């Protein structure tokens, strides 16, 4: 296969903003659809702190870095270009149903144009400012039990109560351990229903603010309260605040929706935003898009974009022909005169 690298300012069928799972998945199906595709990746995957990813059939336990490296090699084999850069802006030209083009500017000073955009810029986890939490994030300070619960099963769990979800996470992780302590920290008082379920689950509750984590020989061993008291803890679950990297989507005018976790871009089931020609996928559209879900969302977006472009291009060609020399009836008449009984290359 001959891969042609386009110069700055040239037009791609699709520019994918973000080279994580969702972006590479969209690029893969678009590359296989013989589209010219550019992936611009700033190299800041959300799951970089984790040593392994889980729950992805056939890839369970694979490191996130290895997974992305394999994905990059796969999309490159179909002619997809990958630039290590950052998109700093995009403007849409034209109007209508997305037939216009986008001017895309990059931090390096380069600029390209695209007929369609796929934004897969993810989100940032804003974790509690407790001393030691940031340093242990992705190791023994965790967020998702579906991602990491099996690896820490039956250990002493701690859970920092979420201002949004209260006792929910403590109740959930009790599936993986019978030793769970909920630290209320700065959360409001729990509801009667939460107290009832916590008692049923055997979850201990500690009031007061958490001051720091206790780490010995590079392993979490406890949670230290502001009072100085230390509670044993080998795995700590926290519910971060989610901050989507949606500046580009906002600048393009994409509609946002309110969720319990804050505002996220509005998309349909294919990832289409309210801006013609712009799709979004992965954690840019919600915090629950684990790797397997992000891959699926990118695939759906890629398929939808190619389908739309195929028929959009055919409509344009048909319109050009209708305005030109030949109508459908004229073309049929010419073919009959030229081919005679050899229509379609076969004797009649």
C-alpha positions in Angstrom: 0.0 0.0 0.0 1.3 3.5 -0.9 0.7 5.9 1.9 0.5 9.6 0.9 1.2 12.1 3.6 -0.7 15.3 3.1 0.9 18.7 3.5 -0.2 21.4 5.9 -3.4 23.0 4.6 -4.6 20.0 2.6 -8.0 18.4 3.1 -8.7 15.1 4.8 -12.0 13.3 4.8 -11.8 13.1 8.6 -9.6 14.5 11.3 -9.8 12.7 14.6 -8.9 14.8 17.6 -7.5 12.5 20.2 -5.6 9.2 19.8 -7.0 7.2 22.6 -9.2 4.1 22.3 -12.3 5.9 20.8 -10.2 7.9 18.4 -8.2 5.0 17.1 -11.3 2.8 16.8 -13.0 5.5 14.6 -9.8 5.9 12.6 -9.5 2.1 12.0 -13.0 1.7 10.5 -12.6 4.9 8.4 -9.2 3.8 7.2 -10.6 0.4 6.2 -13.3 2.4 4.3 -10.6 4.0 2.2 -11.0 7.4 3.8 -8.1 9.9 4.2 -7.8 10.2 8.0 -5.6 12.2 10.3 -5.4 11.4 14.0 -3.9 14.2 16.1 -2.9 13.0 19.5 -1.7 15.1 22.5 -0.5 11.9 24.3 -2.5 12.3 27.5 -4.6 9.2 28.0 -6.8 9.1 31.0 -5.7 5.6 32.0 -2.0 6.2 31.8 -1.4 5.8 35.6 -2.9 2.3 35.5 -0.5 -0.7 34.9 -3.2 -2.8 33.4 -6.7 -2.5 31.9 -9.4 -5.0 32.5 -12.8 -6.0 31.2 -11.9 -6.0 27.5 -12.5 -9.4 26.1 -9.2 -10.8 24.7 -7.2 -7.8 26.0 -7.8 -8.3 29.8 -4.7 -7.4 31.7 -3.0 -5.7 28.9 -1.2 -2.4 29.7 -2.9 0.7 28.4 0.4 1.9 26.7 0.8 -1.4 24.9 -2.9 -1.4 23.8 -2.5 2.1 22.3 0.8 1.1 20.6 -0.9 -1.9 18.9 -3.9 0.3 17.9 -1.6 2.9 16.3 0.2 0.2 14.3 -3.1 -1.2 13.1 -4.6 2.1 11.9 -1.3 3.1 10.2 -1.5 -0.1 8.1 -4.6 1.4 6.5 -3.0 4.7 5.6 -4.2 6.6 8.6 -1.8 9.4 9.5 -0.9 10.0 13.2 0.5 13.3 14.3 1.8 13.8 17.9 0.4 17.3 18.3 -2.5 19.2 19.9 -5.5 20.7 18.2 -5.8 24.3 19.4 -8.9 25.3 17.3 -11.4 24.4 14.6 -13.8 26.5 12.6 -16.5 25.3 10.4 -17.0 26.7 6.9 -20.2 26.6 5.0 -23.6 25.5 6.2 -26.2 22.8 5.7 -25.9 19.2 6.8 -22.2 19.0 7.3 -21.0 19.3 3.7 -18.8 22.2 4.6 -15.2 21.9 5.7 -13.4 22.6 8.9 -10.2 24.5 9.3 -8.2 22.8 12.1 -5.2 24.5 13.7 -2.5 22.7 15.7 -0.1 23.8 18.5 2.9 23.2 16.2 1.6 25.9 13.8 0.4 23.5 11.2 -3.1 23.7 9.8 -5.3 21.2 7.9 -8.8 21.0 6.6 -11.3 18.3 7.2 -14.7 17.4 5.8 -15.7 15.8 9.2 -14.4 15.9 12.7 -14.4 13.2 15.4 -13.6 14.6 18.9 -12.3 12.1 21.4 -10.4 14.3 23.8 -11.5 12.5 27.0 -11.6 13.9 30.4 -9.5 14.7 33.5 -10.1 13.0 36.8 -10.0 15.7 39.5 -9.2 13.7 42.7 -9.5 14.8 46.3 -6.7 16.9 47.6 -5.7 14.5 50.3 -2.0 14.1 50.9 -0.8 10.9 49.1 -3.9 10.3 46.9 -2.4 11.7 43.7 0.8 9.7 44.2 -1.0 6.4 44.6 -3.6 7.1 41.9 -4.0 4.1 39.6 -2.0 1.8 42.0 -3.9 1.2 45.3 -6.0 4.4 45.1 -8.7 3.5 42.6 -12.0 4.6 41.1 -13.7 1.8 39.3 -14.2 -1.6 40.9 -15.0 -3.2 37.5 -11.5 -2.1 36.4 -9.5 -3.0 39.5 -11.8 -4.8 42.1 -10.7 -8.3 41.3 -7.0 -7.4 41.7 -7.6 -6.1 45.3 -10.4 -8.5 46.3 -10.7 -9.4 50.0 -8.3 -6.7 51.2 -9.1 -3.9 53.6 -11.0 -1.3 51.5 -11.5 2.3 52.3 -13.9 4.6 50.5 -13.9 8.4 50.5 -17.6 9.4 50.4 -18.5 11.2 47.3 -20.3 14.6 47.6 -22.4 13.5 44.7 -23.0 9.8 45.3 -22.7 9.6 49.1 -22.4 6.0 50.2 -23.0 4.5 46.8 -19.4 3.4 46.1 -18.9 1.9 49.5 -22.0 -0.2 49.0 -20.9 -1.3 45.5 -17.4 -2.3 46.5 -18.7 -4.5 49.3 -19.1 -7.1 46.5 -15.3 -7.4 46.3 -14.5 -7.4 50.1 -16.2 -7.9 53.4 -13.9 -5.4 55.0 -15.1 -1.9 53.9 -14.8 1.4 55.7 -16.5 4.5 54.5 -14.8 7.8 55.4 -17.4 10.6 55.3 -14.6 13.2 55.0 -16.4 16.3 53.8 -19.6 14.7 52.6 -23.0 15.7 54.0 -24.9 13.5 56.4 -26.1 10.2 54.9 -29.7 9.4 54.3 -31.7 6.9 56.4 -31.8 4.6 53.4 -28.0 4.7 53.1 -27.5 4.0 56.8 -29.8 1.0 56.4 -28.0 -0.4 53.4 -24.5 0.2 55.0 -25.6 -1.8 58.0 -26.8 -4.6 55.8 -23.5 -4.6 53.9 -21.4 -4.6 57.1 -19.7 -1.3 56.1 -18.1 0.7 58.9 -18.5 4.4 58.8 -15.9 6.9 60.1 -16.8 10.6 60.5 -14.3 13.5 60.3 -11.9 14.6 57.6 -9.1 12.4 56.2 -5.7 14.1 56.4 -3.4 11.7 54.5 -2.6 8.2 53.5 -0.1 5.9 55.2 2.3 4.2 52.8 4.9 1.6 53.8 7.3 -0.1 51.4 5.5 1.4 48.4 2.1 -0.1 49.5 -0.9 1.6 51.1 -1.4 0.5 54.6 -3.7 3.0 56.2 -5.8 6.2 56.2 -4.8 8.9 58.7 -7.6 11.2 60.0 -7.1 14.8 60.9 -7.4 13.7 64.5 -4.3 11.6 64.0 -6.0 8.2 64.3 -5.1 5.7 61.6 -7.4 3.1 60.1 -6.0 0.1 58.3 -6.6 0.3 54.5 -5.0 -1.6 51.6 -7.1 -0.2 48.8 -8.8 3.2 48.7 -11.7 4.0 46.4 -12.4 7.6 45.6 -15.0 9.2 43.3 -13.2 11.9 41.4 -14.9 14.9 39.8 -14.9 14.6 36.0 -13.8 17.5 33.9 -14.3 16.8 30.2 -11.8 18.2 27.7 -14.6 19.8 25.8 -13.1 23.2 25.0 -13.0 22.4 21.2 -16.6 21.2 21.3 -17.7 24.3 23.1 -15.9 26.6 20.7 -17.7 24.8 17.8 -21.0 25.5 19.4 -21.9 21.9 20.5 -24.9 21.6 22.8 -24.2 20.4 26.3 -26.4 18.4 28.6 -26.5 18.4 32.4 -25.6 15.1 34.2 -25.1 14.2 37.8 -21.4 14.5 37.1 -21.6 17.9 35.4 -22.1 19.0 31.8 -21.2 16.8 28.9 -21.7 17.2 25.2 -25.0 16.1 23.7 -24.7 13.2 21.2 -27.0 10.7 19.6 -26.5 7.0 19.6 -23.8 7.3 16.9 -21.9 10.1 18.6 -23.2 12.8 16.4 -23.2 16.2 18.1 -25.5 19.1 17.4 -22.8 20.7 15.2 -23.2 19.4 11.6 -20.2 17.3 10.6 -18.9 16.8 14.2 -19.0 13.6 16.2 -17.7 12.9 19.7 -16.9 9.6 21.5 -15.3 8.1 24.5 -15.0 10.0 27.8 -15.6 13.3 26.1 -19.2 12.4 26.2 -19.4 10.7 29.6 -17.3 9.4 32.5 -18.5 5.8 32.2 -16.9 5.0 28.9 -14.4 2.3 29.8 -12.0 1.1 27.1 -14.4 -1.5 25.6 -17.2 1.0 25.5 -15.0 3.7 23.9 -13.9 1.3 21.2 -17.5 0.5 20.4 -18.4 4.2 20.3 -15.5 5.0 18.0 -16.5 2.2 15.7 -20.1 3.4 15.5 -19.0 7.0 14.8 -16.7 5.8 12.0 -19.3 3.7 10.3 -21.9 6.4 10.5 -19.5 9.0 9.1 -18.5 6.9 6.1 -22.1 5.9 5.3 -23.1 9.6 5.4 -20.2 10.7 3.2 -20.8 7.9 0.6 -24.4 9.1 0.0 -23.6 12.8 0.3 -20.9 12.4 -2.4 -23.3 10.4 -4.6 -25.9 13.1 -4.3 -23.4 15.7 -5.3 -22.3 13.7 -8.3 -25.9 13.2 -9.3 -26.6 16.9 -9.1 -23.5 17.7 -11.2 -24.6 15.2 -13.8 -28.1 16.6 -13.9 -26.8 20.1 -14.4 -24.3 18.9 -17.1 -24.4 17.4 -20.5 -26.2 14.1 -19.8 -29.4 13.3 -18.0 -30.1 9.8 -17.0 -32.3 9.3 -20.1 -29.6 10.8 -22.4 -27.0 8.5 -20.9 -29.2 5.5 -21.5 -29.8 6.6 -25.1 -26.1 7.0 -25.8 -25.3 3.6 -24.2 -27.9 1.9 -26.4 -26.6 3.6 -29.6 -22.9 2.8 -28.8 -23.3 -0.7 -27.4 -26.3 -1.9 -29.3 -26.7 -5.6 -28.4 -23.5 -5.5 -26.3 -25.1 -3.6 -23.4 -23.2 -4.1 -20.2 -20.6 -5.9 -22.2 -22.7 -8.9 -22.8 -24.8 -10.1 -25.8 -28.5 -9.5 -25.3 
